[in-house]
Amino acid sequence: MSTRAAPTDPHTGQSSLEVKRDFPIFARSFGGHPLIYLDSAATSQKPEVVIEALATHLRSHNANVHRGVYALAQEADAAYDGARRRVAAFAGAQPQTTIFTKNATEAINLVAYAWGRTHVGPGDAVLITQMEHHANIVPWQVLCRERGATLRYLEVDEQGELLLEQLDGELARGDVRLVAFAHVSNVLGTINPVAEMVARVRAAGAVSLIDGAQAVPHMPVDVEQIGADFYAWTGHKALGPTGIGVLHGRREILEAMEPFLTGGDMISSVDFQSASWNELPYKFEAGTPPIAEAAALGAAVDYLQTLGMERVRAHERALTAYMLERLAEVSGLRVVGPPAAERRGGLASFTIEGIHPHDVAELTGREGVCIRAGHHCAQPLMRCLGVGATARASVGVYNDPSDVDALIDALLAGLEVFGLDTSRG
Ligand SMILES: Cc1ncc(COP(=O)(O)O)c(C=O)c1O
């Protein structure tokens, strides 16, 4: 498929990729309403090619990897290692330094355990930010507690942005061993200046880890260009299946690291009392890996690549701008995070005066509009924002402006149920 200009909706002038028909789930309806899915930040829907890749692998190519000499086993090897090559290329990384994990959470834990336990000690600090997902907080809390180190936070300003001067100030203290931060916030939507941050962290002699769970599915990401020591993401948010995540790492660091999990496949040889480790990336993939899931993730990144990630980003940016514009029509609604769509990923978290976010999500759900409510696994950030929860609408390649219109209609209907004014006076 060649890339083409995003068609625009004749009514709104907003962009649409027109790929909804590739996703079979949109044939479903709920309570007579068509499915309007605005929860892609939680997990994405899957195109038929991904579902088919998973099923085809299990149906026709299933065997364990890296141990069989028969033809079927070689097909499974080709599917698994071929998927790794495609996934690595998609993110601008090398296959040998692209490790398959269970999800982004496991990828971050891998670093916290296998790198952190060796390199972080008493008196050291790990620096993260107030906008992190629990997946990029709790592993560092546990590491710091265990090793007698300190966990410090970069603050988020009024606009939902980080302050680079504060990063410089923290690094200047001389005790920071690792800085871990989101590429895109799953609550604020903020796109962080990751390459700039990585350069400052490296200049200070510290190691960087980027949580790219909300970035890789939505914009062009070139891990080598960004230059982080570690970059983690998760397959199920990127049109792939659950059960597979990705960690890209810097070769020298990965080679020097001890393994995370141990057992089969990650060894080169085993004696009664000791073992030696396999080469990269297998050293970090103990046990039978997610083979069918890798094949399906390969299909997912192929699909995204065919759409073109510049085009995906342009589409989601336009849709987010439209969503922000339309949300502003709802009385008492406050969006958190950067005001400009340019500075955000494809999501908007918001509160509505007088209605609990869970009620907001429940009311929109009645109209078939799926949005998320809660702390979004970012409780420290909720505390900084002075709220217990927010509602969050997030877009994917399959959304179009009519989905945003349906959200606004559902919100206005919900406000009426609560006897609240429906539009800004
Ligand atoms: C920013 C961010 N990081 C990490 C994760 C964790 O992803 P997973 O549950 O697939 O490990 C999420 C998922 O919501 C996320 O939004």
The ligand as an ORCA input file, in Angstrom:
! r2SCAN-3c Opt
* xyz 0 1
  C       2.658      5.661     29.755
  C       2.442      4.207     30.035
  N       3.468      3.475     30.456
  C       3.344      2.166     30.722
  C       2.134      1.534     30.573
  C       2.044      0.083     30.906
  O       1.779     -0.707     29.790
  P       1.582     -2.275     30.004
  O       0.427     -2.415     30.966
  O       1.252     -2.804     28.669
  O       2.830     -2.792     30.580
  C       1.026      2.251     30.151
  C      -0.293      1.607     30.016
  O      -1.315      2.201     30.232
  C       1.188      3.635     29.870
  O       0.166      4.385     29.460
*
